[in-house]
Amino acid sequence: MKDFPMVCVGGSAGGLDAYIRLLQHLPPDMGVAVVIVNHITIAATQLHEVLLRFSSMPVVLITDGMPVSPNCVFIIPANRDLHVQNGTFQLEPISKPRGWPDVITVFLRSLSQHWDGKLIAVIVSGYDGDGAAALCGIRAVGGITIAQKPSTARQPDMPQSAIESGCIDFVLSPEDIAKEIVGIAQMQSDTVPAPSDGMTET
């Protein structure tokens, strides 16, 4: 059974800056799987090569059937929908090949249905609002939702759409998102108290 925390970091335009700032502040042994779901699909991704220089954890490109493991950063390949089932990643042809992709939403919905461990959904810099439609579902299963503080994002549309969903627990800079993830990972209880006002901003 897979019961360690899973962090999904969704972004697109300007997301590289956020990914780097986040990964630079995550330790190598916190017992969490980090999945970066970047929804730009015009070319094959090189994120697994670029981000390796900034992460203390291994960074790998997801292949179909790959087991999910903690203390690793996983990168979605271009032009694929990503699911998780029975502790492994499942890749499928992208279900929305035209217009703005919804690969973040697809993966978050899969997590809310098929992942037993703690869920942390993070929405960072990007155009459009991919991911926002799935955030309430993450909270409904006891997950934590975080949006990058728009003033720290190179493209604030995506985190702003997440905030406007009404289902965001924290609004933070990438560095503070990392601190929050580490804090959640260190907690022994399966239940993390939600902010009293529904949103905390620093």
N, C-alpha and C positions, 0 to 999 in steps of 0.2 A: 504494500500500500504506500502511496506517495502522500506524506502528510507534512512535508516541509513547506515553508512559505514560497509563493510564486509572485514575482513582481513583473507586471507587464508595463513597459514604458512605450507609449505610442506617440509618434510625432511624424513630421514631414519637413517642410521648408524651415530651415533654421534649426532643425532638430540636432544636427551634429554638435553644435555648440553645447546644447543642453545635455546630450549623452556624455560628452567628454567631461563636463563639469560635475555630472552626477557620478560617473564611474571613478573619477579621481578621488572621491571621498568614500568609496565603499571598500571595506576590508576584504581580504581573500577568503576568510573562513567563517562568515556569518551564518552559513547554513541555509542560504536562500538561492533559488534559481531566478535569474534576471533574463527576461525575454524582451528584446527591442523589436518593436513592430513599426517599421518605417513604411509609410504608404506611398512613397514615390515609386512608380513602376516603369518608368521609361527606359531604364537600363539595368543591367545586372548590378547588384549591390556590391560595394567594396567595403562596407562598414566593418565586416569581420576582420579585415586587414588593417584598416585605419584605427579602429578602437582598441586593438590589441596593445598599442603603444601607451594607452592611457588607463588600462585596467590592470589591477592586481590579480584578477581572475582570468582563466582561459576564456577566449572569445571564439565562438565557432559558428559557422553557417549551418542552419538547420537542414537536415535531410529527412526524407520521409521514413517514419518508423524509429527515429532517433530517440533513445530514452531521455527523459527529463532527469537532470541531476542537480544537486545543490552546488554552490560555490562555482558557478559557471555562468557566463553571459552568452545567450543564444540570439542569433540574428535571423530574422525571417528572410528567405530569398525573394527576389523580385517576382511579381506576377503570379503569386500564389496566395491562396487563403490558408490560414494556419488554424489547426484544431489540436486539442489534446484529448487523448483517450487511453485508458489503461496504463497511464504513466509514460506514454510515448507521444511524440509529436506526429501529427498527420497532416500532410500537405495535399491540397486539392487545387485544381485550376481556379483562378480568380473568378469569383461569381459576379463581379461588377467590372468588366473590362473597359467600359467607357464612362467618362465623367469622373468625378472624384471617387476614389476607391473607398471601401468601408472595411478594410482588412483588420483594423483595430477593433471595430465593433464586433466583427465575426469572431475574433480570437477571445475577446472578453466574454462574449456569450458562451463560448465553448468552455472557458474556465469556470464560469458560474455554474455550469451543469455537470462538469466532469472532473473537477479538481477537489481533492479532499482537504488539502492544506489551506493555510491562511492565504488570502488573496489581497494583493495591493495593486491597484490600477493607477498609473501615472500618465497624465496627458501633458505633453510639452509642446514646444514651438511647432507651428504648422499652419497651413491654410485649411479652410473648411472646418468641419466639425466632426470628423471621424472619431469614433469612440464615445462620444457624448451619449448616444442612445443606449449604451450598455451599462452606464455607470450606476443607475438605480438598481439594476440586477445584481451588480457586484455588492452593493450595500445590503441588498435583501438577503444575501447568503452570509452576511457577517464580514464582508471585506471592507477594506479601507480605500478611499478614493482621494487622489491628490492631483491638483492642477498646478502647473508652473505659474508663478506670479507673472501676469502679463507684462509688467514693466521690465521683467528680466528676460523676456522671450524675444528673439529676433523677428518672429512672426506670431503675434498674439491671438490670431483668429481661433486656433484649435483649443488652447487653454481657456479662452473666453467662452467658447461654446460649451466646454465642459462645466465651467462655473454656472452658466445660465441653465444647465440641466437641473439645478437644484439638488444634485446628488454628490457634491464634492465636500469632503471632510476638511481638507487642508489646502491652502493656497500658499505656495512656498517657492523660494528660489531653488535652483538645482542643488546647491550645496546643502540647503536645509532639508530638501527632499531626501538626500542621502542620509542625513542624521535621523530623520523620521523612520526610514527603512531599517536602519541599524537598531534603533530603539524597539521597533516592533519585533524584529528578529530575536532580540535579547529577552523579550518578555516570555515568561514560562506559561502564562495563562493562555488559553485558546481564545479568550475574549478580550478585545481591546476596547476600553471605554470610548464612546464617541464624544466629540466636542459638544459642550452643552448648548452652544448656539448654532450647531450644524456646520460651522465654518470657522477656521482659525487662520489668520493671516499674519505673516511676519515680514 
